[in-house]
Amino acid sequence: MTHSIDRRGVIAGSALGGAALLGADALAQGTAAGAAPEIYELRTYRLVNGAMRQRLDTYLRDAFVPAARRAGSGPIGVFTVAIGPGAPSVLVLIPHRALVDFEALPARLAADRAYVAAAERFAAATPEAPPYATHEVRLMRAFPHLPRVEPPATDAARIFELRTYFSHADRAGATKIAMFDTGGEIEIFRRTGLTPVFFAQDLTGARLPSLTYMLTFPDLATRERNWKRFVADPAWQRLIATPGLTDPEITTGIDNQILAPTPYSQL
């Protein structure tokens, strides 16, 4: 579905702030389109170089990922940081059908005998041999017009780009979300080779309001080439120059990481 680029529509859609934009109306839109927006749980396990990575991989590969899938979550992406801040760390993207499923996952895992057995060494880790240094969790809600994770179409070698956009106020953040979700920016992404995996509003985080999205590419050379195509695209040039939609007016910064999928990642 293609949405026209309409500045007045974008601004009007964001006038009540980010909470309204992805509140009841947005959920109704998603349901009307056939799919209510997913809730994404993004776990970041920060590591220290050494044996931590192997311990964490064993847990995620043999215990958590298969059990979370049995519980109804997924597909689950597991990534390491290839370029950008945070290395060494492992990021785990867990799509949930709804917030209640995020809340229910710990109990579902505890009731899964196969998980409990496979996770025993992880659960019984000692201070002398921990599986990670710190563990952080971020919650996000998918955009109404991209309500589900879109797994890459091929299992060929690939990279992922994770980007977070920050805004100074709810209205500005909602305007940026509307540019993507209904203002045409995602369509420009697709046309210029910036392939989405997900787009979401951050529900938790240290620098709200913010939004986060993930793209996938076959390699770094393709990524560089397609970002240049996007920046030069006439529709993008018109959109980003529109009063009220320029970066200085609605964004205060961007975080960016290039991620590599683990062999057992489902994305």
GUFIKOL-210564 format. One line per field, with one value per residue: residue number from 0; residue in three letters; x, y, z of N, C-alpha, C, O in turn. Coordinates in steps of 0.2 Angstrom, whole numbers, plus 2048, in hexadecimal, padded with zeros to 3 digits. Layout:
<atoms>
k NUM,...
r ala,...
n_c1 X,...
n_c2 Y,...
n_c3 Z,...
ca_c1 X,...
ca_c2 Y,...
ca_c3 Z,...
c_c1 X,...
c_c2 Y,...
c_c3 Z,...
o_c1 X,...
o_c2 Y,...
o_c3 Z,...
</atoms>
This chain:
<atoms>
k 0,1,2,3,4,5,6,7,8,9,10,11,12,13,14,15,16,17,18,19,20,21,22,23,24,25,26,27,28,29,30,31,32,33,34,35,36,37,38,39,40,41,42,43,44,45,46,47,48,49,50,51,52,53,54,55,56,57,58,59,60,61,62,63,64,65,66,67,68,69,70,71,72,73,74,75,76,77,78,79,80,81,82,83,84,85,86,87,88,89,90,91,92,93,94,95,96,97,98,99,100,101,102,103,104,105,106,107,108,109,110,111,112,113,114,115,116,117,118,119,120,121,122,123,124,125,126,127,128,129,130,131,132,133,134,135,136,137,138,139,140,141,142,143,144,145,146,147,148,149,150,151,152,153,154,155,156,157,158,159,160,161,162,163,164,165,166,167,168,169,170,171,172,173,174,175,176,177,178,179,180,181,182,183,184,185,186,187,188,189,190,191,192,193,194,195,196,197,198,199,200,201,202,203,204,205,206,207,208,209,210,211,212,213,214,215,216,217,218,219,220,221,222,223,224,225,226,227,228,229,230,231,232,233,234,235,236,237,238,239,240,241,242,243,244,245,246,247,248,249,250,251,252,253,254,255,256,257,258,259,260,261,262,263,264,265,266
r met,thr,his,ser,ile,asp,arg,arg,gly,val,ile,ala,gly,ser,ala,leu,gly,gly,ala,ala,leu,leu,gly,ala,asp,ala,leu,ala,gln,gly,thr,ala,ala,gly,ala,ala,pro,glu,ile,tyr,glu,leu,arg,thr,tyr,arg,leu,val,asn,gly,ala,met,arg,gln,arg,leu,asp,thr,tyr,leu,arg,asp,ala,phe,val,pro,ala,ala,arg,arg,ala,gly,ser,gly,pro,ile,gly,val,phe,thr,val,ala,ile,gly,pro,gly,ala,pro,ser,val,leu,val,leu,ile,pro,his,arg,ala,leu,val,asp,phe,glu,ala,leu,pro,ala,arg,leu,ala,ala,asp,arg,ala,tyr,val,ala,ala,ala,glu,arg,phe,ala,ala,ala,thr,pro,glu,ala,pro,pro,tyr,ala,thr,his,glu,val,arg,leu,met,arg,ala,phe,pro,his,leu,pro,arg,val,glu,pro,pro,ala,thr,asp,ala,ala,arg,ile,phe,glu,leu,arg,thr,tyr,phe,ser,his,ala,asp,arg,ala,gly,ala,thr,lys,ile,ala,met,phe,asp,thr,gly,gly,glu,ile,glu,ile,phe,arg,arg,thr,gly,leu,thr,pro,val,phe,phe,ala,gln,asp,leu,thr,gly,ala,arg,leu,pro,ser,leu,thr,tyr,met,leu,thr,phe,pro,asp,leu,ala,thr,arg,glu,arg,asn,trp,lys,arg,phe,val,ala,asp,pro,ala,trp,gln,arg,leu,ile,ala,thr,pro,gly,leu,thr,asp,pro,glu,ile,thr,thr,gly,ile,asp,asn,gln,ile,leu,ala,pro,thr,pro,tyr,ser,gln,leu
n_c1 804,803,807,802,80E,80B,80C,803,7FB,804,808,7FC,7F9,802,7FF,7FA,804,810,80B,7FD,7FE,802,7F8,7E8,7E1,7EB,7ED,7E1,7E1,7EB,7E5,7DA,7E1,7E4,7EE,7F3,7FE,80E,817,828,835,845,853,863,872,880,891,8A1,8B0,8B5,8B0,8A3,89B,899,892,886,882,87F,874,86B,869,866,85D,855,850,849,83F,838,833,82A,822,81B,820,82A,830,841,84E,860,86E,87F,889,890,896,897,890,891,897,8A0,891,881,872,860,852,841,832,822,810,808,807,804,809,817,817,813,81D,828,822,81D,829,82E,825,828,830,83A,841,845,84E,858,85C,862,870,873,86A,870,87C,88B,893,8A0,8A0,897,88A,888,88B,883,871,865,855,84A,83A,82F,822,81B,819,809,807,811,810,815,824,830,837,847,848,850,85D,86A,87A,87A,878,872,86A,868,85F,85C,851,851,846,842,836,825,81C,824,82B,820,81D,828,826,81A,81E,826,81C,80F,812,81A,828,82D,829,832,83E,83C,83C,849,851,853,850,843,842,83C,832,830,828,830,82D,832,842,851,851,845,839,83A,83E,840,848,84C,856,85A,868,871,87F,88D,891,886,87D,883,882,874,86F,874,86D,860,862,863,857,84A,83D,83F,848,83F,836,83E,841,836,82D,82C,82E,83C,84C,853,847,840,848,855,860,869,86B,875,878,881,87D,881,879,878,87C,871,867,856,853
n_c2 7FA,80B,81B,82C,83A,845,854,85B,851,849,851,854,847,845,84E,84D,847,839,82F,82F,82C,81F,818,813,816,813,805,800,803,7FA,7EE,7EF,7ED,7E0,7DC,7DF,7EA,7E4,7E1,7E4,7DD,7E2,7DB,7DF,7D8,7DB,7D8,7D2,7D0,7BF,7B0,7B2,7B4,7A7,7A0,7A8,7A6,798,797,79F,799,78C,78B,798,79E,793,78F,79C,79D,792,797,7A0,7AC,7B6,7B6,7B5,7BF,7BF,7C8,7CE,7DC,7E4,7F0,7FF,807,7FD,7F1,7E3,7DB,7D3,7D3,7D0,7CE,7CD,7CA,7CD,7C8,7D0,7DC,7D5,7C8,7CA,7CD,7C1,7B8,7B4,7AB,7A1,79C,797,78C,783,775,770,77B,780,775,777,783,783,784,791,798,794,79B,7A1,7AF,7AF,7AA,7B1,7B2,7BE,7D0,7DB,7DE,7E4,7EA,7EF,7F6,7F6,7FC,7F6,800,805,803,7FA,7ED,7E1,7D7,7D6,7C9,7C7,7C3,7B9,7AC,7B0,7B6,7C5,7D5,7E0,7EF,7FA,807,815,823,832,83E,84F,851,84B,84E,851,845,83D,842,83F,831,830,835,82A,81F,823,82D,82A,827,81A,813,81A,815,807,807,80C,802,800,7F5,7F1,7E9,7EB,7F9,803,80B,811,80B,80B,811,81B,827,82D,836,82A,820,810,807,7F9,7F4,7E9,7E3,7DB,7DD,7E8,7F1,7F1,7F7,804,809,809,812,81E,81F,821,82D,836,835,83D,83E,83C,847,851,84F,850,85D,864,870,86E,861,85F,859,860,865,85B,850,84B,843,834,823,816,805,7F8,7E8,7D6,7C7,7B9,7A7,7A0,7A9,7AD,7B7
n_c3 800,7FB,802,800,800,80B,813,81B,820,826,831,837,83B,845,84F,85C,863,867,86E,86B,85E,85C,863,867,85B,852,854,851,843,83F,842,83A,82E,82E,837,847,84E,852,862,866,86E,872,876,87E,880,889,887,88D,886,882,88A,88C,881,87B,885,886,878,878,881,87B,86E,871,87B,87E,871,869,873,875,869,869,872,86B,867,85B,849,850,852,853,856,854,858,84A,845,84D,85C,86C,86B,873,870,871,868,86A,861,864,85E,864,864,86B,879,884,882,882,890,895,891,89A,8A3,89B,896,8A2,8A4,89B,899,891,88E,89B,89F,894,897,8A3,8A7,8A3,8AC,8B8,8B9,8BF,8C9,8C5,8B8,8AE,8A2,89C,89C,89F,89D,893,88F,882,87E,870,864,855,846,840,832,82E,835,839,83B,82E,827,81F,80E,80A,80E,80C,80F,819,820,82D,832,83F,845,84F,851,859,862,867,86D,870,866,85B,85A,856,84A,842,842,83B,82F,82A,82C,826,81D,812,812,815,80A,801,806,803,7F5,7F1,7F6,803,80E,819,829,835,83B,849,857,865,875,882,889,88A,884,880,876,869,85B,853,846,83B,82E,820,816,809,80A,80F,805,7FD,806,807,7FA,7F8,802,7FD,7F2,7F7,7FE,7F4,7ED,7E5,7EB,7F8,7FB,7F9,803,80F,80F,812,81B,82C,82C,82B,830,83B,842,847,84B,856,857,851,854,84F,849,841,83F,840,83C,847,845,849,848,845,83C
ca_c1 800,807,804,805,812,807,80E,7FE,7F9,809,808,7F6,7F9,806,7FE,7F9,80A,812,807,7F7,7FF,802,7F4,7E2,7E0,7F0,7EC,7DB,7E3,7EF,7E0,7D6,7E5,7E5,7F3,7F4,806,812,81B,82E,83A,84C,858,86A,876,887,896,8A8,8B4,8B7,8AC,89C,897,897,88D,880,87F,87D,86E,866,868,864,857,850,84D,844,83A,834,82F,825,81D,817,824,82F,837,845,855,865,873,885,88B,896,898,893,891,88E,89B,89C,88A,87C,86B,85B,84C,83C,82B,81C,80A,805,80B,802,80D,81D,817,812,823,82C,81E,81D,82F,82F,821,82B,835,840,845,848,853,85D,85F,865,877,872,867,874,882,88E,896,8A7,89F,891,888,888,88D,87D,86C,861,84F,846,833,82D,81C,81C,815,803,807,816,80E,819,82B,830,83E,84B,845,855,861,870,87E,877,879,86C,86C,863,85F,857,851,84E,843,842,82F,820,819,82A,82C,81A,81E,82D,823,815,822,827,816,80A,815,81E,82F,82E,829,838,843,83C,83E,850,855,854,84B,841,841,836,832,82C,828,833,828,837,848,854,851,83E,836,83E,83B,846,847,851,856,85F,86C,876,886,88E,891,87F,87A,885,87F,86D,86E,875,867,85B,863,863,851,846,837,842,84A,839,833,842,842,82F,82D,828,831,843,84F,853,841,83D,84C,85A,866,868,870,876,87D,881,87D,882,875,87B,87A,86B,861,850,852
ca_c2 800,811,821,832,83E,84B,857,85D,84B,847,856,853,841,845,854,84B,844,832,82A,82E,82A,818,816,80F,816,80F,7FE,7FF,803,7F4,7E8,7EF,7EB,7D9,7DA,7E4,7EB,7DF,7E3,7E2,7DD,7E2,7DA,7E0,7D5,7DE,7D3,7D3,7CB,7B9,7AA,7B4,7B3,7A0,79F,7AB,7A3,792,798,7A2,795,785,78C,79D,79F,78E,790,7A2,79B,78D,79B,7A4,7B2,7B5,7B3,7B8,7C1,7BF,7CB,7D1,7E3,7E4,7F7,804,806,7F8,7EA,7DD,7DA,7CF,7D6,7CB,7D1,7C9,7CD,7CA,7CA,7D6,7DD,7CF,7C3,7CC,7CC,7B9,7B3,7B0,7A6,79C,798,793,786,77F,770,76F,782,780,771,779,78A,782,787,798,79A,793,79E,7A4,7B5,7AD,7A8,7B3,7B2,7C5,7D5,7DF,7DC,7EA,7E9,7F5,7F4,7FA,7FA,7F7,805,802,800,7F5,7EA,7DB,7D7,7D4,7C6,7C7,7BE,7B4,7AB,7B2,7BB,7CB,7DA,7E4,7F6,7FB,80E,818,82A,836,845,853,852,846,850,851,83E,83A,845,83A,82A,831,835,823,81A,825,832,828,826,813,812,81C,810,801,809,80D,7FC,800,7F0,7F1,7E3,7EE,800,803,811,80F,80C,80C,813,820,82E,82D,832,827,81B,80C,802,7F4,7F2,7E4,7E3,7D5,7DE,7EF,7F4,7F3,7FC,80B,80B,80A,818,823,81F,824,834,839,834,843,83E,83D,84E,856,84D,852,864,866,873,86A,85A,85F,855,865,867,855,84B,84E,83F,82E,81E,811,800,7F3,7E1,7D0,7C1,7B2,7A1,79D,7AE,7AC,7BD
ca_c3 800,7FB,805,7FD,805,80C,819,820,823,82B,837,83B,83E,84B,853,863,866,865,872,867,857,85C,868,865,854,84E,855,84D,83C,83E,842,833,828,82F,83C,84C,84F,857,867,865,873,870,87C,87C,885,888,889,88E,881,886,88A,88D,87B,87A,88A,884,872,87A,884,876,869,873,880,87D,86A,868,878,874,863,86B,876,867,865,856,849,855,84F,858,852,857,855,846,844,851,864,870,86A,871,873,86D,868,868,85F,865,85D,868,861,86F,87F,889,880,885,897,896,88F,89F,8A6,896,896,8A8,8A4,895,89C,88D,88F,8A2,89E,890,89A,8AA,8A8,8A3,8B2,8BE,8B8,8C5,8C7,8C2,8B1,8AC,89B,899,8A1,8A0,899,892,88B,880,87B,86A,861,84E,843,83D,82B,82E,83C,83A,839,827,827,819,809,808,814,80A,814,81A,826,830,834,844,846,853,850,85F,861,86D,870,86E,85F,856,859,853,843,83F,841,836,829,828,82B,821,819,80C,813,815,803,7FD,808,7FF,7EE,7F1,7F8,80B,80F,820,82D,839,83E,84F,85C,86C,87B,887,887,88E,881,87C,871,864,856,851,841,839,827,81E,810,808,80C,811,7FF,7FB,80A,805,7F4,7F9,806,7F9,7ED,7FB,800,7ED,7EA,7E5,7F0,7FF,7FB,7FA,80A,815,80F,813,821,831,82B,82B,836,841,845,84A,84D,85A,856,84F,856,849,84A,83C,842,83D,83F,849,841,84B,848,840,837
c_c1 804,803,807,809,80E,809,809,7FB,7FE,809,802,7F6,7FD,804,7FD,7FF,80B,80D,800,7F8,7FF,7FE,7EE,7E1,7E5,7EF,7E6,7DD,7E7,7EA,7DC,7DA,7E7,7EA,7F4,7FC,809,815,822,832,841,850,85F,86E,87D,88C,89D,8AB,8B6,8B2,8A4,898,895,892,886,87D,87C,875,869,864,865,85E,852,84C,848,83E,835,830,829,81F,819,81A,828,82C,83C,84C,85A,86B,879,886,891,89A,894,894,88E,892,89F,896,886,875,866,855,846,835,826,815,807,808,80A,807,814,81D,816,818,826,828,81E,823,830,82B,823,831,83B,844,848,84E,859,860,862,86C,877,86F,86B,87B,885,891,89D,8A6,898,890,888,88A,887,877,867,85B,84B,83F,831,826,81D,817,80F,803,80D,815,812,820,82B,837,841,848,84A,85A,869,874,87B,879,872,86F,866,864,85A,857,84E,84B,843,83B,82B,81E,81E,82B,826,81A,822,82A,81E,819,824,820,811,80C,819,825,831,82E,82F,83D,842,83E,845,854,857,84E,849,841,83B,837,82D,82D,82B,82E,82C,83E,84A,853,84A,83D,83B,83B,841,844,84D,850,85B,862,870,87D,887,88E,88A,87C,87C,882,878,86B,86F,86F,861,85C,862,85C,84D,840,83A,845,844,836,837,843,83B,82F,829,82B,838,846,850,84D,83E,841,852,860,864,86D,870,87B,87C,882,87E,87D,87A,879,873,865,85C,84F,859
c_c2 806,817,827,836,844,84E,859,856,848,84B,855,84C,840,84B,853,847,83C,82D,829,82B,822,815,812,810,812,808,7FC,7FE,7FC,7EE,7E8,7EC,7E4,7D7,7E0,7E4,7E7,7E4,7E0,7E3,7DD,7E1,7DC,7DD,7D7,7D9,7D6,7CE,7C5,7B4,7AC,7B3,7AC,79E,7A1,7A7,79C,792,79A,79D,78E,786,791,79D,799,78E,796,7A0,797,791,7A0,7AB,7B1,7B7,7B8,7B9,7C2,7C2,7CD,7D8,7E2,7EA,7FB,803,800,7F1,7E9,7DD,7D6,7D2,7D1,7CF,7CC,7CC,7C9,7CC,7D0,7D7,7D8,7C9,7C4,7CB,7C5,7B5,7B0,7AA,7A0,798,794,78C,782,77B,770,776,781,77B,774,780,789,785,78E,79B,799,796,7A1,7AB,7B4,7AC,7AA,7B3,7B9,7CA,7D9,7DD,7E1,7E8,7EF,7F2,7F9,7F7,7FB,7FC,801,7FF,7FC,7F1,7E4,7DB,7D4,7D0,7C7,7C1,7B8,7B2,7AC,7B6,7C2,7CF,7DD,7EA,7F8,803,810,820,82D,83C,849,853,84D,848,84F,849,83B,83D,840,833,82B,832,82E,81F,81C,82A,830,826,81E,811,814,817,80A,802,809,808,7FC,7FC,7F0,7EA,7E5,7F5,800,80A,80E,810,80D,80E,819,827,82E,835,830,822,817,808,7FE,7F3,7EC,7E5,7DD,7D7,7E6,7F3,7F6,7F8,803,80D,80D,810,81E,824,823,82B,838,839,83B,843,83F,844,853,855,851,859,867,86A,86F,863,859,85C,85A,866,861,84F,84E,849,838,829,819,80C,7FB,7EC,7DB,7CA,7BC,7AD,79F,7A3,7AC,7B2,7BE
c_c3 800,7FE,802,802,805,813,81E,823,828,832,83B,83E,845,850,85B,866,865,868,86E,861,857,861,865,85E,850,84E,851,845,83A,83E,83C,82D,829,834,841,84D,854,85C,866,86C,871,876,87A,882,884,88B,88B,88A,885,885,88B,887,87A,87F,888,87D,874,87D,87F,871,86B,877,87E,876,869,86D,877,86E,865,86F,872,864,85F,84F,84D,851,854,854,857,854,851,845,849,858,866,86F,870,874,86E,86E,866,867,860,864,861,864,865,875,884,888,883,88D,899,895,895,8A2,8A1,895,89C,8A8,89E,898,897,88D,896,8A2,89A,893,8A1,8AB,8A7,8A9,8B8,8BD,8BE,8C3,8C4,8BA,8AF,8A5,898,89E,8A4,89B,899,88E,889,87D,875,868,859,84B,840,836,829,834,83E,838,832,826,820,814,808,80E,812,80F,813,820,827,832,839,846,84A,852,857,85E,867,871,86D,867,85A,854,855,84B,83F,83E,83C,82F,826,827,826,81C,813,80C,812,80D,7FF,7FF,803,7F8,7ED,7F4,7FF,80D,817,822,832,83A,844,853,863,871,882,885,88B,88B,87D,87B,86C,860,854,84B,83F,831,826,817,80F,80A,80D,80A,7FC,7FF,808,7FF,7F4,7FD,802,7F4,7F1,7FC,7F9,7EA,7EB,7EA,7F7,800,7FC,801,810,815,810,81A,826,831,82B,831,83C,845,849,84C,851,85A,853,851,850,84A,843,840,83E,840,842,845,842,84B,843,83B,834
o_c1 809,7FE,80D,807,80E,807,80A,7FA,7FC,809,802,7F3,7FC,808,7FE,7FE,806,80C,7FE,7F4,7FC,800,7EF,7DF,7E3,7F0,7E6,7DA,7E6,7EB,7DB,7D7,7EA,7EB,7F6,7FF,806,817,823,832,843,851,861,86E,880,88B,89E,8AA,8B9,8AE,8A0,892,88F,88D,881,877,877,871,863,85E,860,85A,84D,846,842,839,82F,82B,823,81A,815,817,82A,826,83B,84F,859,86D,878,884,896,8A0,88E,898,88A,891,8A2,895,887,873,867,852,846,833,826,815,803,80D,80E,808,818,821,819,819,828,82C,81E,824,833,82C,820,836,840,84A,84E,853,85F,866,864,86D,87B,872,86B,880,881,892,89F,8AB,894,895,888,88A,886,879,864,85C,84A,840,832,824,81F,812,80F,800,80E,81A,811,822,827,83C,83D,847,848,85A,86D,870,87A,87D,86E,874,860,86A,854,85C,849,84E,844,83B,82C,81D,81D,82C,827,818,821,82B,81E,816,823,820,80F,809,81B,828,836,832,831,842,847,842,848,85A,85B,849,84D,83F,836,83D,828,832,829,82C,82A,83F,847,854,84A,83F,83F,836,847,83E,852,84B,85F,85F,872,880,882,88C,889,878,878,880,875,866,86C,86E,85D,857,860,85A,84C,83F,836,844,845,834,835,845,83B,831,823,82A,83B,843,84F,84D,83B,83F,855,866,85E,873,86A,880,877,887,87C,87E,87E,874,870,85F,85E,84A,859
o_c2 807,818,827,835,849,84C,857,857,846,848,854,84C,83C,84C,857,845,839,828,824,827,81F,810,80E,80B,80F,804,7F6,7FA,7F9,7EA,7E3,7EA,7E1,7D1,7E5,7DF,7E6,7EA,7DA,7E8,7D8,7E6,7DA,7DF,7D6,7D7,7DC,7C8,7C5,7B3,7A8,7B0,7AB,79B,79E,7A6,79A,78E,797,79C,78C,781,790,79E,79B,78D,795,7A3,797,790,7A3,7AF,7AB,7B9,7BE,7B5,7C5,7BF,7CE,7D9,7E1,7EB,7FB,7FE,7FD,7ED,7EE,7DE,7D5,7D3,7CD,7D2,7C7,7D0,7C3,7D2,7D4,7D2,7D6,7C6,7C0,7C8,7C3,7AF,7AA,7A5,79A,792,78E,788,77C,77E,770,775,783,77D,774,781,78E,789,791,7A0,79D,794,7A4,7AC,7B9,7AC,7A6,7B3,7B9,7C8,7DA,7DA,7E3,7E4,7F4,7ED,7FF,7F2,801,7FE,7FB,7FA,7FA,7F1,7E2,7DF,7CF,7D4,7C7,7BC,7B3,7B7,7AA,7B9,7C4,7CC,7DE,7EB,7F8,805,80E,823,82A,840,846,855,84A,844,84D,847,837,839,83F,831,826,82F,82D,81C,818,82C,835,824,81D,80C,810,815,808,7FE,808,809,7F8,7FE,7EE,7E5,7E1,7F8,7FD,80D,808,816,810,80D,81D,82C,82F,839,833,81F,819,806,800,7F2,7EB,7E7,7DA,7D2,7EA,7F9,7FC,7FC,808,813,812,814,823,82A,827,82F,83E,83D,83E,849,843,847,857,85A,854,85C,86E,867,86D,85F,854,85C,858,867,862,84B,853,84B,836,82B,818,80D,7FA,7EB,7DC,7CA,7BA,7AD,79C,7A1,7A9,7B1,7C2
o_c3 804,7FC,801,808,801,818,824,829,82D,837,841,844,849,855,85F,86C,862,865,86D,85E,852,865,861,85B,84B,849,84E,842,835,839,839,829,824,835,83F,84C,85A,85B,866,86F,86D,87A,874,888,87F,890,889,88A,88B,880,88A,887,878,87D,888,87D,871,87B,87E,86F,868,878,87C,876,867,86B,877,86D,862,86F,874,861,85D,84F,84E,84F,85A,84F,85D,84E,853,845,848,85A,864,873,872,87A,868,873,861,86B,85C,868,861,862,861,877,888,88D,885,890,89E,897,894,8A4,8A3,895,89C,8AB,89D,899,89A,88E,896,8A5,89D,892,8A4,8B0,8AB,8AC,8BD,8C1,8C2,8BE,8C1,8B7,8AD,8A1,892,8A4,8A9,896,89E,889,88D,879,876,869,857,84E,83E,835,824,839,843,833,831,825,81B,817,805,813,815,814,80E,824,823,835,837,848,84A,852,859,859,86D,876,867,862,854,84F,851,847,839,838,837,82A,820,821,823,817,80F,808,810,80B,7FA,7FB,801,7F5,7E7,7F4,801,80E,81A,81F,833,839,844,853,865,872,886,87F,88E,88E,877,87F,86A,863,854,84A,841,82F,82A,813,814,80C,80C,80A,7FA,7FD,808,7FF,7F1,7FC,802,7F2,7EE,7FB,7FA,7E6,7F0,7ED,7FB,805,800,804,814,81A,811,81F,825,836,82A,837,842,84B,84E,84F,84F,85C,853,851,84D,84D,841,844,838,846,83E,842,83E,84D,83E,837,830
</atoms>
